[in-house]
Amino acid sequence: MQLQTFEELKLSGNLPTPAGVGMRILQLTRTEDFSAEEMGDAIRTDPSLTGRILKLANSASHSGLEPATTVSEAIMRLGSRTVRDLALAFSLVSERKAGTCKAFDYELYWTRSLARAVAAQTLYRVRQIGKPEEAYICGLLSEIGLLALASVYSEPYSELLCNEAGADMQLLVTVEREQFNIDHSEVGQCMLEDWGLPERFAEAIGAFTRDRRPRADITEIKDLTTTLRFATLIAEACVTDESTPAREFVRIGDGLEHLRDVLGLDDSGFQRFCDTCANEWAAWGESLDIPAERIRFSHVFNAIALAREVLERAGESVSPSAGGPAPVKAYLCPLRNPNGLPAERPSDAAAAVPALAGSAAVSVIPPTEERFNVLAIDDDPVSLRLLVRHMRNDGYQVEMARGGKEGLKAALRTTPDILVVDQEMPDIDGLEVVRSLRRTEAGASMFILLLTGNESEDMLVRAFDAGVDDFIAKPFIPRVMSARIKGGIRLAKLQRKTEFDKQTIMRQVAELGRLTRKLRAASLTDSLTELPNRRYAMKRLESEWAASQRSGRGVSVVMIDIDHFKSVNDTYGHDMGDFVLKETAAVLKGALREEDEVCRLGGEEFLVICRNTSTDDCCRVAARIRKAVEEHQIQQPAFDRGHVTISLGFAGSDLKFSSIAEMLKAADEAVYAAKNGGRNQARRYDAMDCVSDAGAPPVSRPRAA
């Protein structure tokens, strides 16, 4: 069900996906026998990606070695698989852009993801657990499922974040599964597996996103999941500001003290460790163009101490909580209502720290008038100011950049609708800027106007080959410049309309898929007990039977019948009978192993499907289930029996049945034997001995004539 839902999310076309070089690498490395040389050639086409991989290859974990200067050396040092995973992660970051989920803070998402990545890498390096680069990748991508759901279901996810579910990660996961038939933890795991990242990455990230809290009894960091949990505490500390509530400071402080004890550091040593993480975060933020301020953790610890004083004065508990529940509020954009006042939010009893009081609310209400952004790039300050003044006089919102390098960086950061770029610049010429932009998703849709003093036929052919949409001669005539830009605006309007229509269609497709999944789930769910129904049971059993036939691993079934259930209905009424069914279903579900699944076949009959289980193992499962139901007290004063019992029959594929039907019939016959033997017992369909919990003998296998 999870994989099917994920495939439907992929069809929406809105999942975060590596683009450009990242997509090329993804295609090259779909199989394990990919060529490191081909991958290196693909990486070398992107200078910024090359630089970032070399930076990691030359990190402190490889001190003592000569600095790597080529991609080939980085691959030899880190391993081709690690470099491949890094390239995918970096290309995903490079293609990031703000989405349409108004309540989701995209910028803070990437800022905190980067902080987590750097902290995880540093923890791995300090504790010498494994490859720090792997911890960096997992830290960067560990919450990609949140971003995916915000991208695919922008409007319903925005509403979800603004209600009570947006205040608690555990509740958020539950509500996601109810609304979308999948949660962000499962989406993240599926995405990593789909990209071909190691299975241990997906498993660690899945465990982390299901529970972000480092357990209080942890005394050592030995695995990736624990690393991510502690790294998240450092990341949360890095992004605190004057609007962070006092209770949040205290929660983070408790978690950091736990980490300090685990690392065995004194206060000054732990502060140096945290400052190292913060400094690397800021350096990587500059490299990846992700907001990351240079902070000193002495200020953070002072704020934590002040927050404790605030809560103590307010009479609130400040007892340690080992990190406490991880909130999702950090990704919730401050919304405003149309009159400009802050919109109502779920209440937060914790007051802000007085010395840091303030607000950084950001309006997400779209302007009533459509605005188009223009970026002007020129190395000549006089010509640049003149160009910008004329465009601003025409009412355009214009930014400027000096030179090709600064202009390319500004274009990727701001993604303007119109780009006006000079051809001749000393660092990077205009045509190279255009070529670089056209290789990116953001630059593919820009209207690019080239300023040139060379109108030769050869130059113009090269300009249009590079990706220029139009050109204007220097020195430019203001009226002609305005006319050319108006032409670009018309195209930008058309692109916006096309994109709006596309997003509308995608939202409708996503909503239709969500409703289809709900209907499908309803068709496979028993409405009374909320267990899977007979239809689901048969489909699931067919799948497990086929897998068992291929792999040779066993599959077993347990048929269950509630004893004397007709008398429950006759004596206490059908309402009480329904209550007993629901109570029994809950007990059955709670008594199973994680890999087992219980379904309601109808009436008082249930079926348990046990994967990778022999008949001998199934005997113990059946005994545990029988005991759990017998010991469970049904809390209804009118039900003076207090509890019910069940009769069970079980059989497994290791008894050499020829079909599912034959195995089910055998288990059913064993149930009848249990009932005839006095009920409240488990019987095995087999001639071999099996001591059931009730001490009943096994059912004899019918012999062939």
Order of alpha helices (4+ residues) and beta strands (2+ residues): alpha-alpha-alpha-alpha-alpha-alpha-alpha-alpha-alpha-alpha-alpha-alpha-alpha-alpha-alpha-alpha-alpha-beta-alpha-beta-alpha-beta-alpha-alpha-beta-alpha-beta-alpha-alpha-beta-alpha-alpha-beta-beta-alpha-beta-alpha-beta
